[in-house]
Amino acid sequence: MAKKTFFIAGTDTDVGKTLVAAGLLVAAKNQGLTTAALKPLAAGSQKTEAGLRNSDALLLQSVITQPLVYEQINPIALEAAIAPHIAAQQEKRVLSADRIAGFCRGSLNQADFTLVEGAGGWRVPLNPQETLADVAKILRLPVILVVGMRLGCISHALLTAEAIRNDGLQLAGWVANCIDADMPVLHENIHSLAMRIPAPCLGVVPWLDDATPASVAALLDPDALAQLFD
């Protein structure tokens, strides 16, 4: 089986990218695949005795099979929970797509199934010229899109899918993640997206009071995942 790597993007911040990524990693492990994950850039990190630590990166580290140290998973940790380029400016750090892609290359191709998770939405700036999407472009990674199901998500999802295609990357699949417990006409929204996004839906994750990577993995579409993992 050829080793596969995907970039995890979201329609916005706080749409559940990390939880869905962790669910995908657990599903891959359940199929006997070795797994790895990277969160190369993370804003919103806590000070610890070991240095800055980001909760999303720690969750990814907790579910992968490969023994990656924290700094491999999250080489750039920024303290403030704000837009990464602004957090970097506050810390007098310079973000570069080439540098971030270089960090990623050192940890790719170590597992059967690897995910590289972005930060925020598709066009999150890194500097005046580049966005985080440039990292996916440099690495030539197919993209899995996490759609946060809430009012307005259809336009966000379709614009993001269009941007991914316009950047010359493959949209390998998408996941509907229900982040609004009371979203009206949820199923109609999901159907509208399924009719318009030119990629398979990998699963619908309903609102869960206590979501875990294992519970998300159990909700993903096994047939769609088989094509993704193959």
C-alpha positions in Angstrom: 0.0 0.0 0.0 1.3 3.4 -1.0 1.8 5.9 1.8 -0.8 8.7 1.7 -0.8 12.2 3.1 -3.7 14.7 3.2 -4.1 18.3 4.3 -6.9 18.9 6.7 -8.6 22.3 6.0 -11.7 23.9 7.5 -14.4 26.3 6.4 -13.5 28.5 9.3 -11.9 28.4 12.7 -13.5 26.3 15.4 -15.3 23.9 13.0 -13.7 20.8 14.5 -10.8 20.1 12.2 -8.7 18.5 14.9 -11.5 16.3 16.2 -12.3 15.1 12.7 -8.6 14.6 11.9 -8.3 12.5 15.1 -11.3 10.5 14.1 -9.8 9.8 10.7 -6.5 8.7 12.3 -8.3 6.3 14.6 -10.3 4.9 11.7 -7.1 4.4 9.8 -5.5 2.7 12.8 -8.5 0.4 13.1 -7.9 -0.7 9.5 -4.3 -1.7 10.5 -2.6 1.4 9.1 0.3 3.2 10.7 -0.5 6.8 11.3 1.1 10.2 11.8 -0.1 13.7 12.1 1.3 17.3 12.0 -0.1 20.6 13.2 2.9 22.7 11.9 1.5 26.0 12.9 -0.7 26.5 16.0 -1.9 29.7 17.7 -3.3 29.4 21.1 -0.7 27.5 23.2 -0.2 27.2 26.9 3.1 27.6 28.7 4.4 24.4 30.3 7.7 23.2 31.8 8.4 21.6 28.4 7.6 24.8 26.5 4.5 26.0 24.7 2.0 23.3 24.0 -1.2 23.4 21.9 -4.2 21.3 22.8 -5.0 20.4 19.2 -1.4 19.2 18.6 -1.5 17.2 21.8 -4.7 15.5 20.8 -3.2 14.5 17.4 -0.1 13.2 19.2 -2.3 11.1 21.5 -3.9 9.1 18.7 -1.1 8.5 16.2 0.8 5.2 16.0 4.2 6.7 15.1 6.4 8.0 18.0 6.7 11.6 16.9 8.0 14.1 19.5 5.9 17.2 20.1 8.2 19.5 18.2 7.8 17.3 15.1 4.1 17.6 15.3 3.9 21.3 16.1 7.2 23.0 15.2 5.7 26.5 15.4 3.6 27.1 18.6 2.4 30.7 19.2 0.9 31.7 22.5 -1.9 34.0 21.7 -5.2 32.5 20.4 -5.6 34.9 17.5 -4.8 34.9 13.8 -1.4 33.2 13.4 0.3 36.0 11.5 -0.8 38.6 14.1 0.4 36.3 16.9 3.7 35.9 15.1 4.1 39.6 14.8 3.5 40.1 18.5 6.2 37.5 19.2 8.5 39.1 16.6 8.6 35.9 14.5 8.4 35.6 10.8 6.2 33.0 9.2 7.2 31.5 5.8 5.3 28.9 3.7 8.6 27.3 2.6 9.9 27.0 6.1 6.7 25.5 7.4 6.6 23.0 4.4 10.2 22.2 5.2 9.3 21.3 8.8 6.5 19.0 7.4 8.8 17.2 4.9 11.0 15.9 7.7 8.0 13.9 9.2 6.2 12.8 6.0 6.3 9.3 4.6 6.9 7.7 8.0 3.4 6.2 8.2 0.8 4.7 5.9 -1.6 7.5 6.6 -0.5 11.0 7.5 -2.6 14.2 8.1 -1.3 17.7 8.0 -3.7 20.0 9.8 -4.0 23.7 8.9 -5.1 26.5 11.1 -8.4 28.3 10.7 -9.8 28.6 7.2 -8.1 28.1 3.8 -6.8 31.6 3.4 -5.3 32.3 6.8 -2.4 34.7 6.2 1.2 33.9 7.1 2.7 37.1 5.9 1.8 39.9 3.5 2.3 37.6 0.5 1.5 34.1 1.6 -1.3 32.1 3.3 -1.3 28.7 4.9 -2.8 27.3 1.7 0.7 27.9 0.1 2.0 25.1 2.4 -0.4 22.6 1.0 0.5 23.9 -2.5 4.2 23.5 -1.9 3.7 20.0 -0.6 1.1 19.1 -3.3 -1.2 17.5 -0.8 -4.8 16.5 -1.6 -7.2 18.2 0.8 -9.9 16.9 3.2 -12.4 19.7 4.0 -14.1 19.9 7.4 -17.4 21.8 7.0 -18.7 23.3 10.2 -22.5 22.8 9.9 -24.1 26.1 11.0 -26.0 28.9 9.3 -24.0 30.2 6.4 -21.9 27.1 5.9 -23.0 26.4 2.4 -21.4 29.5 1.0 -18.3 29.0 3.1 -17.9 25.4 2.0 -18.5 26.1 -1.7 -16.1 29.0 -1.7 -13.4 27.0 0.1 -13.9 24.0 -2.3 -13.6 26.4 -5.2 -10.4 28.0 -3.8 -8.8 24.6 -3.3 -9.5 23.6 -6.9 -8.3 27.0 -8.2 -5.1 26.4 -6.2 -4.5 23.3 -8.3 -5.1 20.8 -5.5 -7.4 17.8 -5.3 -10.3 17.9 -2.9 -10.2 14.3 -1.7 -13.3 14.4 0.5 -15.3 16.4 3.0 -16.8 15.8 6.4 -20.0 17.5 7.7 -19.3 18.3 11.4 -22.4 19.5 13.3 -21.1 22.3 15.5 -24.6 23.9 16.1 -26.8 21.6 18.2 -29.9 23.5 17.0 -29.1 24.1 13.3 -32.4 24.4 11.3 -32.9 22.2 8.2 -29.6 20.4 8.8 -30.3 17.5 6.5 -31.3 19.9 3.7 -28.1 21.8 4.1 -26.0 18.6 4.0 -27.9 17.5 0.9 -27.3 20.8 -0.7 -23.6 20.5 -0.1 -23.5 16.9 -1.3 -25.0 18.0 -4.6 -22.5 20.8 -5.1 -19.1 19.7 -3.6 -17.3 17.6 -6.3 -15.8 15.1 -3.8 -17.2 12.3 -1.6 -18.7 13.0 1.8 -16.6 10.9 4.2 -19.2 11.2 6.9 -21.6 13.3 9.0 -20.7 13.9 12.6 -23.8 14.9 14.6 -23.7 17.2 17.6 -22.1 15.2 20.4 -22.0 16.3 24.0 -18.8 14.3 24.7 -17.1 13.8 21.3 -14.0 11.6 21.2 -11.8 10.6 18.3 -13.2 7.0 18.7 -16.8 8.2 18.6 -16.1 10.3 15.5 -14.3 7.4 13.8 -17.4 5.2 14.3 -19.5 7.8 12.5 -17.4 8.1 9.3 -18.5 6.3 6.1 -16.6 3.0 5.8 -17.0 2.8 2.1 -15.7 6.3 1.5 -12.8 5.7 3.9 -11.9 2.5 2.1 -11.4 4.6 -1.1 -9.4 7.2 0.9 -7.1 4.6 2.6 -6.6 2.4 -0.5 
